[in-house]
Amino acid sequence: MFLTTSYDEKLREEILEKGVIDYLVKGIPNITDHIIYAVSRALRNRKTKILIVDDSQSDRLLMKKNFKKYAFSSIRDIARFRSFRNIK
C-alpha cells in the first residue's frame, strides 16, 4: 500500500504497476476504512509483505501496530521512501 499526501495520477499508475495493492491519499475522509479494506484484500494472500513508509514516526508505529493485528508476518517500516522504483 502506498500512502501519500497528494494525488498524482501518473505516479499512481507507476506504483500500481509495481504490484502495490493500493495508492491512498492521507487526509481523505474515512482513510482508516480505506486502509482496512485494502488490507483485507491483501489478507487473501498470506505471502503479502508490508512496507510502511511515512516521515512521521508516530504514524509508522501506529500503522505497524494495526497491521500486526491482521497477522502479517513481515512488516518493515522506514522513515523515507527514497525511490519507489526499488519495489520488487
Long-range contacts (C-beta under 8 A, 24 or more apart in sequence): 1-35, 1-38, 1-39, 1-42, 1-50, 2-53, 2-84, 3-35, 3-53, 3-54, 11-84, 14-84, 15-84, 15-87, 18-84, 18-85, 18-87, 19-87, 20-87, 21-48, 35-63, 35-66, 39-67, 39-70, 40-70, 43-70, 43-71, 46-73, 48-72, 49-74, 49-76, 50-74, 50-75, 50-76, 51-76, 51-77, 51-78, 51-87, 52-76, 52-77, 52-78, 53-77, 53-78, 53-79, 53-80, 53-81, 54-79, 55-79, 55-80
